Amino acid sequence: MNASALSKEQIASFEDNGFLAIESLIDPRDLDEIETEYAELLDGLAEWLFAEGEISDPYAQLAFGDRYSRIIAEYPELHRFFNVSLPLLNEGINPDTFHMHKGPAVFHLMRHRRILDVVESLIGPEIYSSPVQQMRMKPPARTVHSDLAGHSNVGATTWHQDIVALLPEADDTQQLTVWLAITEATVENGCLASVPGSHREGPKVHCSNLAIASEPQVPDKVMKDRAAVPLPVKKGGAVLFHKMNVHRALPNLSDSLRWSVDLRYHPTGQATGRPAFPGFVARSRANPETELRDASIWADTWDKARDDILSGRFQGRVFEDTRWNDSAVC
Ligand SMILES: O=C(O)CCC(=O)C(=O)O
């Protein structure tokens, strides 16, 4: 039996609050690979978009965060090429922007030993990496294109429970979010804020009314008297979430990019809640040979999912966004 990566106190705190902030979870140097991979990606896209006349300058002289912020202000679809999931669209898909990033650094991060150790402390040793995952690269709020102000990968993340985005097949899935800070997350640059104990309150009404926001949210009027705790963490730090915990992100009021990734895991064999997208066995103490260790195979599974959706071979819904809607509240 391995020693738990979380102390008894940390596990009790997670169970009590529905979240746990770990100021430093992985060595910040373990993020070098992601930073290099994303810098190369941005370089290639900047050259291409400039050649296509989509942006006025490739901004090659700028550091990564500023360069990303400048380019996405001119080309709002940019975020799709950096995300680690295909777009969450049930219809109206444009193949030109139905893309994602699936480089080896992302796969290596999903299998990071320290992350899986912590996950194992909470859900046990048979760990499935859920395809419900998002790369969130948030420029300073004042620079965000109005089309993206309500898009949680770039602009605001409003109050929600993570269950809101899952199909009903995953109602009993023990999904755990690992929200990892790739840049330090502070109150100023938009760290998360969470309502302690809210995971015991059952599912909340989430409004999908476009007049309020472009993503399902628990309306501010419902949350206005609730005390939320801000959860700043260092670069390489993490916040773990129960899927029923109510949380949001504060706005990025700083002058630089705030960058995080949310990874999700659940015990192998449970439904992901997003059957159009592929997951994989990240750790198995019982059957280690079932673990996926090859980043190119992982990338291939996403290519196949993309083909299946675009060709119509996959006919179900990709994403759940209206199930918890209730017009009386919304
Ligand atoms: O980083 C964000 O803005 C939101 C992340 C989040 O809400 C989540 O991981 O569930």
The ligand as an SDF file (V2000), in Angstrom:
LIG
                    3D

 10  9  0  0  0  0  0  0  0  0999 V2000
  -10.3010   28.5660  -14.8150 O   0  0  0  0  0  0  0  0  0  0  0  0
  -11.4660   28.9290  -14.9360 C   0  0  0  0  0  0  0  0  0  0  0  0
  -11.7900   30.0360  -15.3110 O   0  0  0  0  0  0  0  0  0  0  0  0
  -12.5870   28.0260  -14.5860 C   0  0  0  0  0  0  0  0  0  0  0  0
  -12.2190   26.6450  -14.2200 C   0  0  0  0  0  0  0  0  0  0  0  0
  -13.3780   25.8930  -13.7090 C   0  0  0  0  0  0  0  0  0  0  0  0
  -14.3850   26.4250  -13.3800 O   0  0  0  0  0  0  0  0  0  0  0  0
  -13.2820   24.4580  -13.6050 C   0  0  0  0  0  0  0  0  0  0  0  0
  -12.2020   23.9080  -13.7880 O   0  0  0  0  0  0  0  0  0  0  0  0
  -14.3280   23.8390  -13.3410 O   0  0  0  0  0  0  0  0  0  0  0  0
  1  2  2  0
  2  3  1  0
  2  4  1  0
  4  5  1  0
  5  6  1  0
  6  7  2  0
  6  8  1  0
  8  9  2  0
  8 10  1  0
M  END
$$$$
